[in-house]
Amino acid sequence: MIFVSKMSKYMEMLVSQKHSLGTKYEYGEHVLHYFDNFVYRYYPEFETVTKEISEKWATKRPCESNHTQRLRITPVRDLAELMNKLGLCAYVFPLKQLPKERKYPAHIYTDEEIQAFFYQVDHCVYSVETPYRHMVMPILFRMMYCCGLRPGETRRLKVSDVDVENGVLRIIDSKNDNDRYVPMNAKLTEMCKRYANKAHILSKPDSPFLLGYQDKCITNDNLNSNFRRFLRKAGISHGGRGKGPRPYDFRHTFAVKSLQKLVLSGKDMNAYYPVLQIYMGHSFFKYTEYYLRLTKDMYPEISEKIDQRFSHIIADASGGIYEIKSN
């Protein structure tokens, strides 16, 4: 990517530094490209990030969420911090000035809700417009529930990312530029294999694995509309926009039920807990810690066992999920 403003060399330096640390920084580089054009157009003579530039860039745009606004500002903060380390006088925009991001309370599906929901999913009817929908939907939602995938990770899977012989998913360029491999259970692997043998005989490796309208990647809107339909047919109430249940809650449920199973089976949690962190693609321990606290609250009967083994790491905190949702 080519930068053109008088801050270009510092932007190139920042991207190079991130790459050298093993971070793909694709989204950050994308934001810097737009910031570079912004500076070139409105502040062509400026060679450093000033308060005026930073505050102008940070101005919330129409229909922009608090989350998107924060993501747009962060790379510019990275740039200013780098400039300061190099002896330049740069302004680092304080994130505390931004509105707080809304934290959604996690909905943990009961066994009855899971059974009712997947009964409806498995009875999804054939559609002429999306001829593989009746095979795609059972796989799509099981990947989120059985493997703890984020909705966006599931939608963006390519043919080359799904090893139907060995039952392994390859998650590329996920949140925080993380890559990981996720094993599937035997039933889900067999479902993927049957589907691939029908839908992907002649597909290219970079084709979407879960085909949507006109054989394109399933959109987030399409995922949500199907989810609401199955939810309604299953008799599970929905709280409306901004409330749950949501597709992302399958991931929350996976984590909580996994921890519950590990505790009840008497496994060495000190050994398995980091495995769950890696399996779910958590870059920070606090995300997995949230699920530990949630499991404790959901299942009081194992609360004492969790306290005995993890009292040294469970913070006294409350509120919604700390992990930012990924579509």
C-alpha positions as CSV (number, residue, x, y, z in Angstrom):
1,M,0.0,0.0,0.0
2,I,1.4,3.4,-1.0
3,F,1.1,6.4,1.4
4,V,1.3,9.9,0.0
5,S,1.1,12.4,2.8
6,K,4.1,13.9,4.6
7,M,3.5,11.4,7.4
8,S,3.9,8.5,4.9
9,K,7.3,7.3,6.1
10,Y,6.0,6.9,9.6
11,M,3.0,5.0,8.5
12,E,5.2,2.7,6.5
13,M,7.5,2.3,9.5
14,L,4.5,1.4,11.7
15,V,3.1,-1.2,9.3
16,S,6.6,-2.7,8.9
17,Q,7.0,-2.8,12.7
18,K,3.7,-4.6,13.2
19,H,4.6,-7.1,10.5
20,S,8.0,-7.8,12.1
21,L,6.1,-8.6,15.4
22,G,4.1,-11.2,13.5
23,T,0.9,-9.1,13.4
24,K,-0.8,-9.0,10.0
25,Y,-2.3,-5.5,10.8
26,E,-4.5,-5.6,7.7
27,Y,-7.3,-3.6,9.2
28,G,-4.9,-1.1,10.7
29,E,-3.1,-0.6,7.4
30,H,-6.5,-0.2,5.7
31,V,-7.4,2.6,8.2
32,L,-4.0,4.3,7.8
33,H,-4.6,4.4,4.1
34,Y,-7.8,6.4,4.6
35,F,-6.1,8.5,7.3
36,D,-3.2,9.2,4.9
37,N,-5.7,10.4,2.2
38,F,-7.5,12.5,4.8
39,V,-4.2,14.2,5.9
40,Y,-3.1,14.7,2.3
41,R,-6.4,16.4,1.4
42,Y,-7.0,18.6,4.5
43,Y,-3.6,19.0,6.1
44,P,-1.0,18.6,3.3
45,E,1.8,20.5,5.1
46,F,1.6,18.7,8.4
47,E,4.3,16.1,9.3
48,T,2.9,14.9,12.6
49,V,-0.4,14.1,14.2
50,T,-1.7,17.2,16.0
51,K,-4.6,17.6,18.3
52,E,-6.6,19.3,15.6
53,I,-6.0,16.5,13.1
54,S,-6.7,13.8,15.7
55,E,-9.9,15.3,16.9
56,K,-11.1,15.9,13.4
57,W,-10.4,12.3,12.4
58,A,-12.1,11.0,15.6
59,T,-15.4,12.8,14.9
60,K,-18.1,10.3,14.9
61,R,-19.6,9.7,11.5
62,P,-23.3,9.3,10.7
63,C,-24.6,5.8,11.6
64,E,-21.2,4.8,12.9
65,S,-21.2,2.5,15.9
66,N,-19.0,3.2,19.0
67,H,-17.1,0.1,18.2
68,T,-16.3,1.1,14.6
69,Q,-15.3,4.6,15.7
70,R,-12.9,3.1,18.2
71,L,-11.4,0.8,15.6
72,R,-10.9,3.7,13.2
73,I,-9.1,5.8,15.9
74,T,-6.8,3.1,17.2
75,P,-4.3,2.9,14.3
76,V,-3.9,6.7,14.4
77,R,-3.1,6.4,18.1
78,D,-0.5,3.8,17.2
79,L,1.0,6.2,14.7
80,A,1.1,9.0,17.2
81,E,2.8,6.8,19.8
82,L,5.4,5.8,17.3
83,M,6.1,9.4,16.4
84,N,6.5,10.3,20.0
85,K,9.1,7.5,20.5
86,L,11.0,8.9,17.5
87,G,11.2,12.3,19.2
88,L,8.3,14.0,17.4
89,C,5.6,15.9,19.2
90,A,2.4,13.9,18.3
91,Y,-1.0,14.0,19.9
92,V,-2.4,10.6,21.2
93,F,-6.1,10.8,21.2
94,P,-7.5,9.7,24.6
95,L,-9.9,6.8,24.2
96,K,-11.6,7.7,27.5
97,Q,-13.2,10.5,25.6
98,L,-15.2,8.1,23.4
99,P,-18.6,6.7,24.4
100,K,-18.3,3.4,26.1
101,E,-19.0,0.3,24.0
102,R,-22.2,-1.4,24.8
103,K,-21.7,-4.8,26.5
104,Y,-24.2,-7.4,25.6
105,P,-25.3,-9.8,28.3
106,A,-24.5,-13.4,27.2
107,H,-27.4,-15.7,26.6
108,I,-26.5,-19.3,27.5
109,Y,-28.8,-21.6,25.7
110,T,-30.5,-24.3,27.8
111,D,-30.3,-27.9,26.6
112,E,-34.0,-27.7,25.7
113,E,-33.5,-24.5,23.6
114,I,-30.6,-26.1,21.8
115,Q,-32.7,-29.2,21.0
116,A,-35.6,-27.1,19.8
117,F,-33.5,-24.8,17.7
118,F,-31.5,-27.5,15.9
119,Y,-34.7,-29.5,15.3
120,Q,-35.9,-26.5,13.2
121,V,-32.5,-26.0,11.6
122,D,-32.3,-29.7,10.5
123,H,-35.8,-29.4,8.9
124,C,-34.8,-26.4,6.8
125,V,-36.4,-26.8,3.4
126,Y,-34.9,-26.7,0.0
127,S,-34.8,-23.3,-1.7
128,V,-34.5,-22.7,-5.5
129,E,-32.6,-19.4,-5.0
130,T,-30.1,-21.0,-2.6
131,P,-30.2,-24.7,-3.5
132,Y,-27.8,-25.8,-0.7
133,R,-29.5,-23.9,2.1
134,H,-31.0,-27.0,3.6
135,M,-27.5,-28.4,4.0
136,V,-25.7,-25.2,4.8
137,M,-27.8,-24.1,7.8
138,P,-27.3,-27.2,9.9
139,I,-23.5,-26.9,9.4
140,L,-23.4,-23.1,9.8
141,F,-25.0,-23.1,13.3
142,R,-23.3,-26.3,14.5
143,M,-19.9,-24.8,13.7
144,M,-20.7,-21.9,16.1
145,Y,-22.2,-24.1,18.8
146,C,-20.0,-27.2,18.6
147,C,-16.7,-25.4,17.8
148,G,-17.2,-22.0,19.4
149,L,-16.6,-20.1,16.2
150,R,-17.5,-16.5,15.8
151,P,-20.2,-15.9,13.3
152,G,-17.9,-14.0,11.0
153,E,-15.3,-16.8,11.1
154,T,-17.9,-19.3,10.1
155,R,-19.3,-17.3,7.2
156,R,-15.9,-16.5,5.7
157,L,-14.6,-20.1,5.6
158,K,-13.2,-21.1,2.2
159,V,-13.1,-24.5,0.7
160,S,-9.4,-24.8,1.4
161,D,-10.1,-24.0,5.1
162,V,-12.2,-27.1,5.7
163,D,-10.4,-30.4,5.9
164,V,-13.3,-32.8,5.6
165,E,-11.1,-35.9,5.7
166,N,-9.4,-35.1,9.1
167,G,-12.2,-32.9,10.5
168,V,-10.2,-29.7,11.0
169,L,-11.1,-26.1,10.3
170,R,-8.5,-23.5,9.5
171,I,-9.4,-20.0,10.8
172,I,-7.4,-17.3,9.0
173,D,-7.1,-13.6,9.8
174,S,-9.5,-13.7,12.7
175,K,-9.9,-11.1,15.4
176,N,-6.5,-9.5,16.3
177,D,-5.0,-11.1,13.2
178,N,-5.0,-14.5,14.8
179,D,-4.9,-17.8,12.9
180,R,-5.8,-21.2,14.4
181,Y,-6.9,-24.7,13.7
182,V,-10.1,-26.0,15.2
183,P,-11.0,-29.7,15.3
184,M,-14.6,-30.8,14.7
185,N,-16.5,-33.8,16.1
186,A,-17.2,-36.8,14.0
187,K,-20.8,-35.9,13.3
188,L,-20.1,-32.4,12.1
189,T,-17.1,-33.7,10.0
190,E,-19.4,-36.2,8.3
191,M,-22.0,-33.5,7.6
192,C,-19.3,-31.3,6.0
193,K,-18.0,-34.2,3.9
194,R,-21.4,-35.0,2.5
195,Y,-22.1,-31.4,1.8
196,A,-18.7,-30.9,0.1
197,N,-19.2,-33.9,-2.1
198,K,-22.3,-32.3,-3.5
199,A,-21.6,-28.6,-3.5
200,H,-17.8,-28.4,-4.1
201,I,-16.8,-31.1,-6.6
202,L,-15.6,-28.4,-9.1
203,S,-15.1,-25.5,-6.6
204,K,-11.8,-23.6,-6.4
205,P,-9.9,-23.5,-3.1
206,D,-10.8,-19.9,-2.4
207,S,-14.5,-20.4,-3.0
208,P,-16.8,-19.9,0.0
209,F,-17.4,-23.2,1.8
210,L,-20.9,-22.3,3.1
211,L,-22.7,-21.1,0.0
212,G,-25.3,-18.4,0.1
213,Y,-27.3,-16.6,-2.5
214,Q,-25.8,-17.1,-6.0
215,D,-23.0,-19.2,-4.5
216,K,-21.5,-16.2,-2.7
217,C,-20.4,-16.0,0.9
218,I,-23.3,-15.9,3.4
219,T,-23.9,-12.3,4.5
220,N,-24.3,-11.3,8.1
221,D,-27.9,-10.1,7.4
222,N,-28.7,-13.5,5.8
223,L,-27.3,-15.3,8.8
224,N,-29.3,-13.2,11.2
225,S,-32.6,-13.5,9.3
226,N,-32.3,-17.3,9.2
227,F,-31.4,-17.3,12.8
228,R,-34.5,-15.3,13.8
229,R,-36.7,-17.6,11.7
230,F,-35.4,-20.7,13.3
231,L,-35.6,-19.1,16.7
232,R,-39.2,-18.1,16.2
233,K,-40.1,-21.6,15.0
234,A,-38.4,-23.1,18.0
235,G,-40.5,-21.0,20.3
236,I,-37.6,-19.1,21.8
237,S,-38.4,-15.5,22.5
238,H,-36.2,-12.7,21.3
239,G,-35.8,-9.4,23.2
240,G,-35.6,-7.3,20.1
241,R,-32.8,-5.3,18.5
242,G,-29.7,-4.9,20.7
243,K,-30.8,-7.8,22.9
244,G,-30.6,-11.6,22.8
245,P,-30.4,-14.3,22.0
246,R,-27.9,-13.7,19.2
247,P,-26.0,-16.1,16.9
248,Y,-22.8,-15.0,18.9
249,D,-24.4,-16.6,22.0
250,F,-23.7,-20.1,20.6
251,R,-20.0,-19.3,21.1
252,H,-20.7,-18.2,24.7
253,T,-22.7,-21.4,25.3
254,F,-19.9,-23.5,23.9
255,A,-17.4,-22.0,26.3
256,V,-19.6,-22.2,29.4
257,K,-20.7,-25.8,28.7
258,S,-17.0,-26.8,27.9
259,L,-15.9,-25.4,31.2
260,Q,-18.8,-27.1,33.1
261,K,-17.9,-30.4,31.5
262,L,-14.2,-30.1,32.4
263,V,-15.0,-29.3,36.0
264,L,-17.5,-32.1,36.4
265,S,-15.2,-34.6,34.8
266,G,-12.4,-33.7,37.3
267,K,-9.9,-32.7,34.6
268,D,-6.8,-30.8,35.4
269,M,-8.1,-27.3,34.7
270,N,-4.7,-25.7,34.9
271,A,-3.8,-27.8,31.9
272,Y,-7.0,-27.6,29.9
273,Y,-7.9,-23.9,30.5
274,P,-5.1,-22.6,28.2
275,V,-6.2,-25.1,25.6
276,L,-9.7,-23.7,25.6
277,Q,-8.2,-20.2,25.3
278,I,-6.2,-21.2,22.2
279,Y,-9.1,-23.2,20.7
280,M,-11.4,-20.2,20.9
281,G,-8.8,-17.8,19.5
282,H,-8.6,-15.5,22.6
283,S,-5.7,-13.1,22.5
284,F,-6.2,-12.0,26.0
285,F,-6.7,-14.1,29.1
286,K,-9.6,-11.8,30.4
287,Y,-11.9,-13.1,27.6
288,T,-11.6,-16.7,28.7
289,E,-11.7,-15.5,32.4
290,Y,-15.1,-14.0,31.7
291,Y,-16.5,-17.5,30.8
292,L,-15.1,-18.9,33.9
293,R,-17.0,-16.4,36.0
294,L,-20.1,-16.9,33.9
295,T,-19.9,-20.7,34.4
296,K,-19.6,-20.2,38.1
297,D,-22.8,-18.0,38.1
298,M,-24.7,-20.3,35.8
299,Y,-24.0,-23.5,37.7
300,P,-23.8,-22.9,41.5
301,E,-23.4,-26.6,42.1
302,I,-19.8,-26.4,40.7
303,S,-19.1,-22.9,42.1
304,E,-17.0,-24.3,45.0
305,K,-14.9,-26.4,42.7
306,I,-14.2,-23.4,40.4
307,D,-13.3,-21.3,43.5
308,Q,-10.9,-23.9,44.7
309,R,-9.0,-24.1,41.5
310,F,-9.3,-20.6,40.0
311,S,-9.9,-18.1,42.9
312,H,-6.4,-16.7,42.1
313,I,-7.4,-15.6,38.6
314,I,-11.1,-14.8,38.8
315,A,-11.5,-11.1,39.2
316,D,-14.4,-9.6,41.1
317,A,-16.1,-8.1,38.1
318,S,-19.5,-8.0,36.6
319,G,-21.2,-6.8,33.5
320,G,-21.5,-7.9,29.9
321,I,-19.2,-9.9,27.7
322,Y,-15.8,-8.3,27.3
323,E,-15.0,-9.8,23.9
324,I,-16.0,-7.5,21.1
325,K,-18.5,-9.1,18.7
326,S,-17.2,-10.1,15.3
327,N,-19.5,-10.4,12.4
